[in-house]
Amino acid sequence: MWPFVGRRRELADVMAALTGPDGKGAALVGPAGVGKTRLTDEIAERLEQTGFTVRRSYATVATSTIPFGAVASLLPADMRTANPLGRAVEHLRTEPAPLAIVVDDAHLLDDASIGLLHHVIRHGHARVLVTSRPGERAELWREGLLQRHPVGYLSRAECDELLEQVLHGPVDTRSATLLWTGSTGNPLYLKELVASGCAVGSLRAQDGVWSWHGAIELAGRLGELVRENLGRLDPAHRHALELLAYSEPVELDLLASLVVEEALDDLETRALIRVEPSGSRTVVRLGHPLYGRPLRTTCPASRAQSHQRALAAALEATGARRREDFMRITTWRLGSGCPISVDLLVAAAEQAWAARDVTLAERLCRAAVAAGGTSQAGHVLGQVLMHGRAPAEAEAALAEVMAGPLSPADLGRLGATRSMNLHFGLGDAEAAAAVLDAVDVPGLPADLSDWLKVVRVTEEAQFRHVTHVLDRTYQPVVPRLSIHMRHNRALSLLHAGRYREAEEEITGYEAEALALSEEVPTLYNGAMRMRAFCRAFAGRLTEAEELARRVRHTLIEESGWTFSGTSLASVLSYCARLRGHGTRALRLAREGTPGPAHPLVFDTMALSALASAAAVCGDTSLAADALARAEKARRPAWRLTGTSVPIARAWVLAATGDIRAAADTALAAADDCAALGLRCGEAMALHDAARFGIDTSLRLAVLTTTMDDPLTRAYSAHATALARCSPATLEAVAAGFHRLGVTLYAAEALASAPACTAPGNARAASQASARQALLMRDFDAVHTPALRADDLTHLTRRQAEVARLATSGLTNQQIAARLHTSKRTVDNHLHAIYGVLGVTGRNELRAVLGRVPGHS
């Protein structure tokens, strides 16, 4: 049996209906697989714990035509035929009181069983709990005999919790989203998805993290469940569902014009379709995402084409007023086998690309190419292939198109796409610039000429000095293109470590970027990703995490949108590392790491994040492998993101114990960043070098004159305190880091304090170590040179917990109850703590540990 998750409100409400002084019972109503039986099991167990005698029965199709068939287990063997109802009630009254009767699938009850339950409820002989599907026999609650309690699907958070409990480990975000989307929170579907995925190997664990590989297939028991829930469909119902399978979500009015109106009412009542608002429209969806595939696979090809022709004609008849209507009509026409002009296919492909539907965009581009429209579709196909990690194929297609007879304007538009593919896909800055030089000729339209300049600056932002790019971010002639230049300027300010200015720049064009998100889908989310980096690098970890999670959630289903996930995962992994959450940092870094396909511009950063996280977690093999992949993925065109590689290399060296080489490598990485004006990376690398034993305090102090963020100031203070070997300053540094939530560096500062303490002052050294232990009580799998356990004399994790509770005001007995141990054990722990810290009681203990930031 799967664990019981969520349903707190439903559980409380139903228990109140069953056990309250005026309660008669309750009906749990919801579609198949929603978890009614599992909730019933939990309720029955609680009823028994409160003193009820619980009797259960199960209605089935087989018993639905047999009088008292469903409740036979509740009845005596000698039922009198003259008055069977009276004999049944008489028998039930002999049961120990109070009595609760539970009936599963009450929509399959026979009339006699319903009559019995009516009598029992009306006369208060027992409390009754039933489960039922919506739209079926509802006499028991329609007449007010039972309280009706709808049971919906599990929330996303509840699904994630359930998956982690069942699989005994975390599931990566993309896979958790796939399982959530595939099940929509239906526990039965989720259970069968997991079982099917594990059986065929689609769902498997690597290093303790579960991930789904490939598409969801309706095989085995899962397929049977979906077909069973669809049930037997009469022609009118099947016709409506098949139309919906090819069109969802579709406007209610449009679908209603093609089907029998009563059919939609019946299907909605049976929860086979959902009617819901969408902006100013009312749309219809299938009752579950898994219903679409079996409906399409069992639909004959000729009927499928007929459905799509009908949908296209119906939408055209309404005037097709919405932007996406044109794309939908073209897609349906394509699916119906109707001839479509190249211009229509290309226009629809552009819309699909703007809508981030990469799969559909590629399908429409391929159709346009097959119809002889390679030149028209080339600019979209090139982008689709680049984001699909096929930049070499994109270059071949674009080069072939541009070799033909084209106008200068067409060459310019294709050249911009080809240049970006060469730069961001293949990492060839020289070839990318050469293409721009060739197509940027006099006489081009103003918007195209401006666009070519924007592309050039966008590419230079990845390999030229930051100040050069800032100087190049001019005001385009065409106003709407200025947003791209502001985007480049914000990126350069981020690189320069001017985080406040970068955020101000983003705020200045944020609304415009959002308004253009349909036309340029990468712009707004790219701005939000930059803002997340600004906040993380400035030490605003919580804000950075909240923003990165929100943006990632909106993009996680866009599997073809390859630029999105890697950088967001890197932000989240970085924040987790600074908090001392090594396992989480490593998992997030893994999620953002690309597969073996062709590397793109942000992959070096993602692989470097993985190498750093693995090194901090002590996994030297994984760290070395990730570093090697990062080195291989580097391109001269991506110099700025490539600076993350030597920073990660320093940590890989440190993980192997070569601290001197790690320090030298970190210092060299800082020099590389400085040569590009990359102050954010320079500050991080200099701080790492200080943590490895090199005095970088003067350089960090200089950086604080141009970087006004609190985290860089904390880096400088840490380096200065290490150089001066000042215990008091190190403790102040720890407090500063802790206020920012950067607990890892706070603990490292405290770990360095004992070595700086005057000889003979063992008590001060032990007290600093104890404060460090308290900070590290929530750490997980973190290994840094400053935190090596064999160099420390501090409290054990349990001693730290006892000390924390003791200073919070709890008595020894209360501490024992909190920790599920004996008072004597707590007494022994406190005695050992006093000895380690050189204190004589709680007051002195509170004085010593009260200096731990955030400790009470």
ZAMARGU-4260 file (C-alpha; in steps of 0.2 Angstrom, whole numbers, plus 5000, padded with zeros to 4 digits):
<rodrens>
0) 5000/5000/5000 | 5006/5017/4995 | 5009/5030/5010 | 4995/5042/5014 | 4999/5059/5008
5) 4989/5076/5009 | 4970/5075/5011 | 4971/5084/5028 | 4956/5095/5025 | 4945/5080/5018
10) 4951/5069/5032 | 4945/5081/5045 | 4929/5086/5037 | 4924/5067/5034 | 4929/5062/5052
15) 4918/5077/5059 | 4903/5071/5048 | 4905/5053/5054 | 4909/5056/5073 | 4899/5072/5076
20) 4884/5072/5087 | 4872/5076/5072 | 4882/5067/5059 | 4874/5053/5049 | 4888/5050/5037
25) 4898/5055/5021 | 4900/5052/5003 | 4917/5053/4995 | 4914/5058/4977 | 4927/5059/4963
30) 4933/5051/4947 | 4942/5034/4946 | 4959/5033/4953 | 4958/5049/4963 | 4962/5040/4979
35) 4944/5038/4987 | 4948/5020/4993 | 4965/5025/5000 | 4957/5040/5010 | 4943/5028/5015
40) 4956/5016/5022 | 4963/5030/5033 | 4946/5035/5039 | 4941/5017/5043 | 4957/5015/5053
45) 4954/5031/5063 | 4936/5026/5066 | 4942/5010/5074 | 4954/5020/5085 | 4940/5030/5091
50) 4930/5015/5096 | 4919/5012/5081 | 4915/4995/5074 | 4919/4996/5056 | 4910/4985/5043
55) 4916/4986/5025 | 4908/4980/5009 | 4912/4983/4990 | 4899/4985/4976 | 4904/4978/4959
60) 4896/4976/4942 | 4893/4958/4946 | 4883/4962/4962 | 4873/4977/4954 | 4859/4966/4949
65) 4858/4955/4964 | 4846/4961/4979 | 4858/4965/4994 | 4872/4958/4983 | 4884/4972/4988
70) 4881/4971/5007 | 4879/4952/5008 | 4894/4952/5020 | 4884/4962/5032 | 4869/4951/5032
75) 4864/4936/5042 | 4864/4919/5033 | 4846/4916/5037 | 4838/4931/5028 | 4819/4930/5029
80) 4811/4932/5012 | 4795/4939/5020 | 4804/4954/5027 | 4822/4954/5021 | 4825/4973/5025
85) 4818/4971/5043 | 4829/4955/5046 | 4845/4964/5039 | 4842/4979/5051 | 4839/4967/5065
90) 4855/4959/5062 | 4865/4975/5060 | 4858/4981/5077 | 4867/4966/5085 | 4884/4973/5080
95) 4894/4981/5094 | 4890/5000/5094 | 4895/5012/5088 | 4894/5005/5071 | 4901/5012/5055
100) 4897/5005/5038 | 4909/5008/5023 | 4904/5005/5005 | 4916/5006/4991 | 4909/5011/4973
105) 4892/5015/4979 | 4887/5020/4961 | 4886/5001/4958 | 4874/4997/4972 | 4858/4987/4969
110) 4841/4995/4974 | 4839/4984/4989 | 4856/4988/4996 | 4852/5007/4993 | 4836/5004/5002
115) 4845/4996/5017 | 4857/5010/5018 | 4842/5023/5017 | 4834/5014/5032 | 4850/5013/5042
120) 4854/5031/5040 | 4837/5038/5043 | 4835/5029/5059 | 4853/5031/5065 | 4857/5013/5067
125) 4875/5017/5060 | 4886/5030/5052 | 4888/5027/5034 | 4903/5031/5023 | 4902/5028/5004
130) 4913/5031/4989 | 4906/5035/4972 | 4910/5042/4955 | 4903/5059/4950 | 4887/5058/4939
135) 4882/5041/4945 | 4868/5036/4957 | 4867/5049/4970 | 4852/5046/4980 | 4861/5045/4996
140) 4867/5062/4996 | 4855/5071/4985 | 4841/5068/4997 | 4852/5075/5011 | 4856/5059/5020
145) 4874/5060/5018 | 4886/5075/5016 | 4894/5075/4999 | 4913/5078/5000 | 4922/5080/4983
150) 4939/5071/4982 | 4950/5080/4969 | 4968/5076/4963 | 4983/5078/4973 | 4992/5094/4972
155) 5010/5096/4964 | 5018/5097/4981 | 5008/5082/4987 | 5013/5072/4972 | 5032/5076/4974
160) 5031/5071/4992 | 5022/5055/4988 | 5035/5051/4974 | 5050/5054/4986 | 5042/5043/5000
165) 5038/5028/4987 | 5055/5029/4978 | 5065/5032/4994 | 5074/5046/4986 | 5072/5063/4977
170) 5066/5064/4959 | 5073/5077/4947 | 5063/5092/4943 | 5060/5088/4925 | 5054/5070/4929
175) 5043/5075/4943 | 5035/5088/4932 | 5033/5074/4918 | 5025/5063/4931 | 5014/5076/4938
180) 5008/5081/4920 | 5005/5063/4915 | 4995/5059/4931 | 4988/5077/4935 | 4988/5071/4953
185) 4978/5055/4950 | 4986/5044/4963 | 4981/5028/4954 | 4988/5034/4937 | 5004/5040/4947
190) 5006/5023/4955 | 5004/5014/4938 | 5016/5027/4929 | 5029/5023/4943 | 5027/5004/4942
195) 5027/5004/4923 | 5042/5016/4922 | 5052/5005/4934 | 5047/4989/4925 | 5053/4995/4908
200) 5068/5005/4914 | 5061/5022/4910 | 5061/5027/4928 | 5078/5024/4936 | 5090/5031/4949
205) 5107/5037/4947 | 5117/5042/4962 | 5101/5042/4972 | 5091/5053/4961 | 5077/5046/4951
210) 5074/5052/4933 | 5062/5048/4919 | 5070/5044/4902 | 5059/5044/4886 | 5041/5047/4883
215) 5026/5040/4894 | 5019/5024/4886 | 5002/5017/4890 | 5008/5000/4892 | 5002/4986/4904
220) 4991/4990/4918 | 4992/5009/4915 | 4984/5006/4897 | 4971/4995/4904 | 4966/5008/4917
225) 4965/5022/4905 | 4954/5012/4893 | 4943/5006/4908 | 4940/5024/4913 | 4935/5029/4896
230) 4923/5015/4896 | 4911/5010/4883 | 4908/5025/4872 | 4893/5027/4861 | 4896/5035/4844
235) 4891/5053/4849 | 4903/5052/4864 | 4917/5045/4854 | 4915/5058/4841 | 4916/5072/4853
240) 4931/5064/4862 | 4941/5061/4846 | 4938/5079/4841 | 4944/5085/4857 | 4959/5073/4856
245) 4965/5082/4841 | 4961/5100/4847 | 4962/5102/4866 | 4961/5115/4873 | 4947/5120/4861
250) 4934/5133/4863 | 4917/5127/4870 | 4907/5135/4856 | 4918/5128/4842 | 4917/5110/4849
255) 4898/5112/4852 | 4896/5117/4834 | 4903/5100/4829 | 4895/5088/4841 | 4878/5083/4849
260) 4876/5095/4863 | 4869/5082/4875 | 4885/5072/4872 | 4896/5086/4880 | 4884/5087/4895
265) 4886/5068/4898 | 4905/5068/4896 | 4907/5082/4908 | 4896/5074/4921 | 4906/5058/4919
270) 4922/5068/4921 | 4928/5063/4904 | 4930/5081/4899 | 4933/5097/4908 | 4925/5114/4904
275) 4935/5128/4912 | 4938/5147/4909 | 4954/5153/4900 | 4955/5171/4900 | 4939/5178/4891
280) 4935/5161/4883 | 4928/5145/4890 | 4938/5130/4884 | 4936/5111/4884 | 4950/5098/4889
285) 4950/5080/4890 | 4946/5074/4908 | 4964/5068/4909 | 4980/5070/4898 | 4982/5052/4896
290) 4966/5050/4887 | 4972/5058/4871 | 4984/5045/4865 | 4972/5030/4865 | 4959/5040/4857
295) 4971/5045/4843 | 4979/5028/4841 | 4962/5019/4839 | 4955/5032/4827 | 4955/5027/4809
300) 4966/5038/4798 | 4952/5043/4787 | 4942/5048/4802 | 4956/5057/4810 | 4958/5068/4794
305) 4940/5071/4793 | 4940/5077/4811 | 4955/5089/4808 | 4946/5096/4792 | 4930/5099/4802
310) 4940/5108/4816 | 4949/5119/4803 | 4933/5124/4794 | 4924/5128/4810 | 4938/5139/4816
315) 4939/5148/4800 | 4920/5151/4800 | 4922/5160/4816 | 4934/5172/4808 | 4950/5165/4816
320) 4953/5182/4826 | 4966/5176/4838 | 4985/5176/4834 | 4986/5157/4838 | 4971/5153/4827
325) 4981/5154/4811 | 4994/5141/4818 | 4980/5129/4824 | 4971/5130/4807 | 4987/5126/4797
330) 4991/5112/4809 | 4974/5104/4807 | 4975/5107/4788 | 4992/5098/4788 | 4985/5084/4798
335) 4970/5082/4787 | 4981/5080/4771 | 4975/5096/4763 | 4988/5105/4752 | 4995/5121/4761
340) 5005/5135/4753 | 5023/5137/4759 | 5019/5154/4765 | 5006/5148/4777 | 5017/5134/4783
345) 5031/5146/4787 | 5020/5159/4795 | 5013/5145/4806 | 5030/5139/4810 | 5035/5156/4816
350) 5020/5157/4827 | 5024/5140/4834 | 5042/5145/4838 | 5036/5161/4846 | 5024/5150/4857
355) 5039/5139/4862 | 5031/5124/4854 | 5048/5117/4847 | 5041/5101/4841 | 5027/5109/4831
360) 5039/5122/4824 | 5050/5109/4818 | 5036/5099/4810 | 5029/5114/4801 | 5047/5119/4795
365) 5050/5102/4788 | 5033/5102/4779 | 5038/5119/4772 | 5055/5112/4766 | 5047/5097/4759
370) 5035/5109/4749 | 5050/5118/4742 | 5051/5132/4754 | 5068/5130/4761 | 5073/5148/4759
375) 5057/5154/4767 | 5058/5142/4782 | 5077/5142/4784 | 5077/5156/4798 | 5065/5147/4809
380) 5072/5129/4805 | 5090/5136/4810 | 5084/5142/4827 | 5074/5126/4830 | 5089/5115/4826
385) 5101/5125/4836 | 5090/5124/4852 | 5088/5106/4848 | 5107/5104/4850 | 5109/5101/4831
390) 5119/5116/4826 | 5129/5107/4813 | 5113/5102/4804 | 5107/5120/4806 | 5123/5127/4798
395) 5122/5115/4784 | 5104/5120/4780 | 5107/5138/4782 | 5122/5138/4771 | 5113/5129/4757
400) 5099/5141/4758 | 5110/5156/4757 | 5120/5149/4742 | 5104/5152/4732 | 5098/5167/4723
405) 5091/5178/4737 | 5087/5197/4740 | 5099/5206/4751 | 5085/5208/4764 | 5082/5189/4764
410) 5101/5186/4765 | 5102/5198/4780 | 5088/5189/4789 | 5095/5172/4786 | 5113/5178/4790
415) 5108/5184/4807 | 5101/5167/4811 | 5116/5158/4804 | 5128/5169/4813 | 5119/5166/4830
420) 5120/5147/4826 | 5138/5148/4822 | 5142/5158/4838 | 5130/5151/4851 | 5128/5134/4844
425) 5145/5130/4836 | 5156/5142/4846 | 5164/5149/4830 | 5166/5168/4833 | 5176/5172/4818
430) 5164/5163/4806 | 5149/5171/4814 | 5157/5188/4812 | 5161/5184/4794 | 5143/5180/4790
435) 5137/5196/4798 | 5150/5206/4788 | 5145/5198/4772 | 5126/5202/4774 | 5127/5219/4782
440) 5127/5229/4766 | 5121/5246/4762 | 5103/5249/4757 | 5095/5236/4770 | 5079/5241/4778
445) 5082/5251/4794 | 5075/5237/4806 | 5086/5223/4798 | 5101/5234/4798 | 5098/5238/4817
450) 5095/5219/4820 | 5112/5214/4813 | 5120/5227/4824 | 5111/5220/4839 | 5116/5202/4834
455) 5134/5207/4833 | 5134/5215/4851 | 5125/5200/4858 | 5138/5189/4852 | 5153/5200/4858
460) 5145/5200/4875 | 5151/5182/4876 | 5169/5185/4873 | 5174/5203/4873 | 5179/5214/4888
465) 5164/5220/4898 | 5168/5238/4895 | 5169/5236/4876 | 5152/5229/4876 | 5145/5242/4888
470) 5152/5255/4875 | 5144/5246/4861 | 5126/5246/4868 | 5120/5260/4857 | 5102/5266/4854
475) 5095/5258/4838 | 5086/5268/4825 | 5071/5256/4827 | 5064/5259/4845 | 5058/5241/4848
480) 5075/5234/4845 | 5082/5245/4860 | 5076/5232/4872 | 5089/5220/4865 | 5103/5232/4868
485) 5097/5235/4886 | 5097/5217/4888 | 5115/5216/4883 | 5119/5231/4894 | 5111/5222/4909
490) 5121/5206/4905 | 5137/5216/4905 | 5133/5225/4921 | 5130/5208/4929 | 5147/5203/4923
495) 5155/5219/4930 | 5148/5215/4947 | 5137/5230/4946 | 5122/5220/4952 | 5111/5235/4958
500) 5113/5244/4941 | 5110/5228/4932 | 5093/5225/4941 | 5089/5243/4937 | 5092/5241/4919
505) 5081/5225/4919 | 5067/5234/4928 | 5068/5247/4915 | 5064/5235/4900 | 5055/5221/4910
510) 5037/5226/4905 | 5042/5228/4887 | 5050/5211/4887 | 5035/5203/4894 | 5024/5212/4881
515) 5035/5205/4867 | 5036/5187/4875 | 5025/5180/4861 | 5037/5187/4848 | 5053/5185/4857
520) 5050/5171/4869 | 5068/5171/4876 | 5069/5189/4881 | 5058/5190/4897 | 5064/5174/4904
525) 5082/5178/4900 | 5080/5194/4910 | 5073/5185/4925 | 5087/5173/4924 | 5100/5187/4924
530) 5090/5195/4939 | 5092/5178/4948 | 5111/5178/4946 | 5112/5196/4952 | 5103/5192/4968
535) 5113/5176/4971 | 5130/5184/4968 | 5125/5199/4979 | 5121/5187/4993 | 5102/5189/4992
540) 5100/5170/4991 | 5082/5168/4996 | 5076/5180/4983 | 5087/5172/4970 | 5080/5155/4974
545) 5062/5160/4974 | 5064/5169/4957 | 5074/5155/4949 | 5061/5142/4955 | 5047/5152/4948
550) 5055/5154/4931 | 5061/5137/4930 | 5043/5131/4934 | 5036/5140/4919 | 5050/5133/4908
555) 5052/5115/4914 | 5040/5108/4901 | 5049/5116/4886 | 5060/5102/4883 | 5066/5109/4867
560) 5071/5126/4875 | 5088/5120/4880 | 5095/5137/4885 | 5083/5139/4899 | 5086/5125/4912
565) 5105/5125/4913 | 5108/5142/4920 | 5093/5142/4932 | 5099/5125/4939 | 5116/5133/4941
570) 5109/5147/4951 | 5100/5135/4963 | 5115/5124/4965 | 5126/5139/4969 | 5114/5145/4982
575) 5112/5127/4990 | 5131/5126/4991 | 5133/5142/5000 | 5120/5136/5013 | 5130/5120/5016
580) 5117/5109/5007 | 5129/5098/4997 | 5117/5084/4992 | 5105/5097/4986 | 5118/5107/4977
585) 5124/5091/4968 | 5106/5086/4963 | 5102/5103/4956 | 5119/5103/4947 | 5115/5086/4939
590) 5098/5092/4933 | 5106/5107/4924 | 5119/5097/4916 | 5117/5093/4897 | 5118/5076/4890
595) 5131/5069/4878 | 5123/5080/4864 | 5132/5095/4856 | 5137/5108/4870 | 5129/5125/4869
600) 5135/5142/4876 | 5129/5139/4894 | 5134/5121/4896 | 5152/5125/4902 | 5144/5134/4916
605) 5133/5120/4920 | 5146/5107/4919 | 5158/5118/4930 | 5144/5119/4943 | 5142/5100/4943
610) 5161/5099/4945 | 5161/5111/4960 | 5146/5103/4968 | 5154/5086/4967 | 5170/5092/4974
615) 5162/5100/4989 | 5153/5084/4992 | 5169/5074/4991 | 5165/5064/4975 | 5181/5067/4967
620) 5178/5055/4952 | 5162/5064/4947 | 5171/5080/4949 | 5185/5076/4938 | 5173/5069/4925
625) 5162/5084/4925 | 5178/5095/4924 | 5184/5086/4909 | 5168/5088/4900 | 5168/5107/4904
630) 5185/5108/4897 | 5180/5100/4881 | 5164/5110/4880 | 5174/5127/4881 | 5175/5137/4865
635) 5184/5154/4862 | 5168/5162/4857 | 5161/5159/4875 | 5176/5166/4885 | 5165/5174/4899
640) 5155/5158/4903 | 5172/5148/4901 | 5179/5157/4916 | 5169/5146/4927 | 5180/5131/4922
645) 5196/5136/4931 | 5186/5141/4946 | 5179/5124/4946 | 5196/5116/4943 | 5202/5124/4959
650) 5189/5115/4969 | 5192/5098/4960 | 5211/5100/4965 | 5206/5105/4983 | 5195/5089/4984
655) 5210/5078/4980 | 5220/5087/4994 | 5231/5097/4984 | 5227/5114/4992 | 5242/5123/4986
660) 5238/5119/4968 | 5220/5124/4971 | 5225/5141/4978 | 5236/5144/4963 | 5223/5139/4951
665) 5210/5150/4960 | 5222/5165/4959 | 5225/5162/4940 | 5206/5161/4937 | 5204/5178/4946
670) 5217/5185/4934 | 5207/5177/4919 | 5191/5186/4925 | 5200/5202/4928 | 5207/5202/4910
675) 5189/5202/4904 | 5182/5214/4916 | 5172/5200/4924 | 5172/5207/4942 | 5159/5195/4948
680) 5170/5180/4944 | 5186/5188/4950 | 5178/5191/4967 | 5173/5173/4969 | 5190/5166/4963
685) 5199/5178/4975 | 5189/5173/4989 | 5192/5155/4985 | 5211/5158/4984 | 5209/5166/5002
690) 5200/5151/5008 | 5214/5140/5001 | 5228/5150/5010 | 5233/5165/4999 | 5232/5183/5005
695) 5220/5191/4992 | 5213/5204/5005 | 5221/5219/4995 | 5213/5214/4978 | 5196/5211/4986
700) 5197/5227/4995 | 5199/5236/4979 | 5185/5227/4971 | 5173/5233/4985 | 5176/5251/4978
705) 5167/5246/4962 | 5156/5232/4969 | 5144/5238/4982 | 5135/5222/4986 | 5136/5214/5004
710) 5143/5197/4998 | 5158/5205/4990 | 5161/5215/5006 | 5160/5199/5016 | 5172/5191/5005
715) 5184/5205/5008 | 5182/5205/5026 | 5184/5186/5027 | 5201/5187/5017 | 5207/5202/5028
720) 5203/5192/5044 | 5212/5176/5038 | 5227/5187/5033 | 5227/5195/5050 | 5223/5179/5059
725) 5211/5188/5071 | 5199/5177/5080 | 5187/5191/5085 | 5187/5197/5067 | 5183/5180/5061
730) 5169/5178/5072 | 5162/5195/5066 | 5164/5189/5048 | 5154/5173/5053 | 5140/5184/5059
735) 5140/5194/5043 | 5140/5179/5032 | 5126/5171/5043 | 5115/5186/5041 | 5116/5184/5022
740) 5111/5165/5024 | 5129/5160/5018 | 5131/5147/5032 | 5145/5138/5023 | 5157/5153/5024
745) 5151/5157/5041 | 5156/5140/5047 | 5172/5141/5039 | 5176/5158/5047 | 5173/5150/5064
750) 5183/5135/5059 | 5198/5146/5056 | 5196/5155/5073 | 5204/5142/5084 | 5220/5141/5074
755) 5222/5160/5077 | 5218/5159/5096 | 5233/5162/5107 | 5242/5147/5113 | 5235/5140/5129
760) 5218/5147/5127 | 5210/5130/5123 | 5194/5136/5131 | 5191/5150/5118 | 5196/5138/5104
765) 5183/5125/5109 | 5170/5138/5111 | 5173/5144/5093 | 5172/5126/5087 | 5156/5123/5096
770) 5148/5138/5088 | 5154/5131/5072 | 5146/5114/5076 | 5129/5123/5079 | 5130/5132/5062
775) 5134/5115/5054 | 5120/5105/5061 | 5110/5107/5045 | 5124/5104/5033 | 5124/5089/5022
780) 5139/5081/5013 | 5150/5096/5013 | 5169/5094/5013 | 5180/5110/5012 | 5198/5112/5017
785) 5193/5123/5032 | 5180/5111/5038 | 5190/5095/5039 | 5183/5085/5054 | 5200/5079/5060
790) 5206/5097/5062 | 5192/5102/5074 | 5188/5100/5092 | 5169/5104/5093 | 5153/5096/5099
795) 5146/5081/5091 | 5130/5084/5081 | 5119/5077/5095 | 5129/5087/5108 | 5126/5103/5098
800) 5107/5099/5097 | 5107/5097/5116 | 5116/5113/5119 | 5104/5122/5107 | 5089/5116/5117
805) 5097/5119/5134 | 5100/5137/5130 | 5082/5139/5123 | 5075/5137/5141 | 5070/5119/5140
810) 5073/5108/5156 | 5083/5092/5154 | 5067/5082/5155 | 5059/5092/5141 | 5075/5090/5130
815) 5074/5071/5133 | 5056/5071/5127 | 5060/5081/5112 | 5074/5070/5107 | 5065/5054/5112
820) 5079/5049/5124 | 5081/5047/5143 | 5084/5062/5155 | 5100/5053/5161 | 5107/5053/5143
825) 5104/5072/5142 | 5112/5074/5159 | 5128/5065/5152 | 5128/5076/5136 | 5127/5092/5146
830) 5141/5086/5157 | 5152/5083/5142 | 5147/5099/5134 | 5152/5109/5150 | 5169/5100/5150
835) 5173/5104/5131 | 5168/5122/5133 | 5175/5125/5150 | 5159/5132/5157 | 5150/5127/5173
840) 5132/5129/5169 | 5118/5135/5158 | 5121/5153/5160 | 5139/5152/5155 | 5133/5140/5141
845) 5121/5153/5135 | 5134/5167/5135 | 5146/5156/5125 | 5134/5150/5112 | 5124/5166/5111
850) 5137/5173/5100 | 5132/5160/5086 | 5122/5171/5073 | 5104/5167/5074 | 5106/5156/5089
855) 5094/5158/5104
</rodrens>
